[in-house]
């Protein structure tokens, strides 16, 4: 099968299209032929080797010292079941599915194996394969943040970094949960974020949210520019701060904040559950959660997709397609 490999850390130029052995499913596995995938900020980070401050050596011990131990990147996909193991009952050949390898990666290839009871669910029937590939990375992150923050209807949420893959999902899902959403983004993205449903949009180029008189039950920092030292002034007395992107020091400081104030800082890895994928698919079918796709690239041009993500200013997701079926439902 064809796959895109990242043999070592570096720019998008390090990526190579190669023929590699196809995975072999076990008796309880499902083999998926990939129709579409994405390039996410997670792929960018692993490819570039640029990890948040303080995490460099820790991340490379886990991911690989001179290059990713798993050279095939890709955290999410849509596709069609190619074959199933002898003991599989949940899926059948020909089923349209969406899958989330997450940190295990491996979606930037023509074939990917999933355990039958893994992070694999039916594709929303109203979405094309190309669009369906883009609902999981940001959506699962947002759902986990809101779950750990115990977000309730009627609460006021500020989302810092609202235009990217995670941010655009967080705005929609916070609204779906009944929250009042204030979104922070650049001038160029104000109208875009308003269209996602944000109740108020702050242009960070002209206004500093930290000087705002409004107070929030939850601040979600996706951009990595709103640590507790900056966000505490806009939190309610028992407010929470969720750090999606943060330094090691900010993560370590989360416990101290909880011990010394009535605030709570939520940090650490995202916990993705199968029910999260099922919920996102349901919301997509209902029309209350929609994929946001900025650009689409053919598989052979995946390096160009990485270059878009490298800018740090993409809107929503960047989709990569493997063949004509990406435009089908």
N, C-alpha and C positions, 0 to 999 in steps of 0.2 A: 504494500500500500504506500501511497505518498504521505509524507508528513513534513512539517516545518520543524527543523531542529535549531536549537540555540546551544551551540557547543561550548560557548564561554560568554562571560559578561561583556557587554559593550553596546554600541549603537545598533540601530536597526539593520545595519550592514552585516552583522554577524549571522543573521538568520539564513538558513540553507534549506532548500527544497530537496528532499532525498527519498529514495525508496527504502523502506524498512520492513521487517517481517510483520505480518498482520497478527494482531492479538488472537489468542485461541480461547474461546469461552469455556468455562467449566460447566458442570451439570446444573448449577443454580445461577448461571450468568446469562446476560443478554448482550448480544453483539449489535451495536448500532452503527449504521452507515451515516456519517455526518453530512448534513445538507448545508448547515450554516453554523457559524461560531462567532465569537467576538474577540476583539483585543481590548482588554480592560486595564485599569491602572495596576491591577495585580500582575498582569503579564508584563507591563512596562517595568515594574519594580524588579521582578525576577530577571528579566532580560538585561536590564541596565546594571543590576547589582547596587542600585541606589536605595538604601533602606533608611527609615527615619533615624534621626540622630540618636546615637547610643546603641542602636540595634545591629549595626553593621556586622560585627564579629559573631554575635548570637545568631543572626539570620543566616550567615554563610555557613556556620556549623550545621544548621538545620537543612538548608537548601543545597549547599555545595560550596566549597571554598573557592575554586577558580572558575566555576561555572555551574549552572543548575544540574543537580544530580538527575532530575527528570528533564531531559532536554526538549521534550515536546510540551510546549506551553498550552494555554487555553483552559479557561475555567468554566465555560458554559457552552451548550450546543443544542441544536435541534436536529432531528434526523429520523430515520426509518429503521425499524428493527430488521436486521439482516438475518439473524439466526438466534435460536434460544437453546439453552441446555436442556437435557432430557427431563430434569425435574422442575422446570420453570412452568408456572401456571398463570402468572399475572400478566404476561405479555405474549404476543404471537407475532410471527413473521409478517411484516407489512405495517405494523402499528406505527403511527406517527407519534413521536415522543420528544420531550425536552429533558435534558440531563445536566447535572451540576457536579462536575468533578472537583470544583473548588480548588483548594490548595494542592490536591493530588495532580491536577492539570491533565494534559493529554488530549485536549479537545482539538488541537490544531493538527488533525490527521483525518484520513478518510474513514477510519474505523476506531471505535472506542468501546471497551467492555465495561459493563456495570453489573454489580450484583443485582439479582432480581429485587431484593428488598432495599436497594440503595437509593441514591438521589436521582431517580428516574421516574417520570410521570407522563401521562398522555399529554400531547400538545393541545393547547387551546384551539378548537376547531375554527374559530373566527380569525385567527392570525396566520399570516404566511409563515413559512419556515424561517425566512430571514428575520421577520419581526419577533417571532417566538424565541429565537436564540438570545434576544436582548433583554428578557424580563427577569433573569435570575440573579445575576451578580449584584446589581444594585438593590433589587427587591429583597433578597434574602438578608443582606446587610441591614437594610432599614427595618425589616420585621424583627430581627434579633435585637437591634438597639431599642426599639419601642417595647419589646417584651421585657427586656432587662430593666428598662426605665419605668415600667408599669404605667405607660401612657394611658390616660383616660380621656373620654370625650369631654369637651369643654375646656381642656387645659390649653395653655398658650405655649407654643413651640417656636423656637428660632432655629433655622437651619442655615448654617454657615458653609457656603459652597454648594448652592442649590441647583446648579446648572449641569453638573456632570452626571455620570451614570448612577452613582449612589444618590446624589442630591435630587435629581429629577424623580427618582423612585420614592425618596423620603418625603418629598412634598406631596405627591399623590397619595401615598399610604397614610401619612399623618392626617390628611383631609378625610380619607376614607374612615379613619378611626374616630373622626369627630372633633379633631383638634383645630384650634385657631393657629394658622401658620404664617409666620413672618420669615421670608426667605432673603438671604444675603447673596448677592452675585455682582458681576461687573455690569457696567453700563450697557454693553452690547447684548446682555442676556436678560435685561429687565422685562421686556415684553414677552419673551419666551417663557420665563418663570411665572409671570402673571397668568399666561395661558394654561399652565399646569394646574392652576387653582389656588395659588398662594393668596392669602388675604391681604398681605402687605409685602412689598418688595423693597429692600434697602440696597441702594447702589453703593458698594463699599468705596468706590472711587470718590464719592462726594459726601459720604456720611459714615461716621464710625458708630457701629451699633453699640459699642461699649459705653458711649456717652449718651445713649438714648434714655429717656425717662421711663420707657416701658419695662415691665418685668416679666420674666418667663418662668414657667414651671419646668421647662426642659430646653436646654441648648444642645444642639447636635453639631459638633465641629467635624466637618468632613474635609475642609481645606487645610487643617492643621495650623490655623492662625488664631485660634480662640482657646488657648489653654485656660486653666482655672484662674490664673492671675489676672487675665483679661476679662473673663466671662462672669466672675463672681459678682460684679457690680450690677448685672442685669438679671440675676437669678432671684426668684422669690425666696423668702426665708428658709423654705424647705425644698428649694429647687434642685434639679439634677443637671449634670453636665455629662454628655456622652462623647467620648473621644474616639472618633473613627480613625483619624490620623493624628498621631502624637509622638513625641520623643520618648525615649526610655524614662527620662527623668519625670516627665509629666505622668506617665503610667505609674511609676513608683510613688509619686506624690498623691495618687488617688486615695490610698489607704489613710494617709495623714489627714487629708481633708475630711474624710468621714469620721475620724476620731476627734477632730478639734472643732468642727462646725456642724451645723444642721444640714449642710449641703451634702450631696453624694456625687462622686465622680465614677462614671461607668467606663471601664476600659478593658482591653484585652481582646483575644481572638473572637471572631464571630462563630457562633454555634448554629449550624444550618441543620434543619430537620426536614424530613420528608414531607411533613404536613405543611411546611412553609412553601414548598414547591406546589403542592396541591392548592393551597390558598391563593397563591399568585396566579395560578392557571384559572381558578374560579373567578377571581376578580377581573382577569383579562376577558373572560367570556361575558361577564356582566357589563363590561365597559367602564368599570370604575378604576381600572389600572391599565395604562397603555404603554407599550414600549416607545421609547424616544430614540430614534436612530439618526445620527448626524450624517454619516457617510457609509457607503458600502464599497467593498473591494473584492475582486476575485482572489481566490486562494493564492494564486501565483504572485499577487501584489501585496501580500501580507506585510511586507516591510513598509510599504506606504501607509498602511493602517497603523502600524507602530509609530510612524513619524507624526501622525495626527495626534496620537495619545501623548507623544513626547512633548508637545507644546504645553500641556497642562491646562488647556482651555477648550477641551471638546465639550459639545453639548450632547448629553445622553450617551448612547453607545455607538461604537464603530463596529459594523458587522462585516464579516468575511464569509463569502459564499463559495460552495463547492458544487458548481453545476447549476443547471437551469431550474431545478425544482425549488430553489430558494424563494421564488416568487409565487409558488403554489400554496394553497391552503390545505 
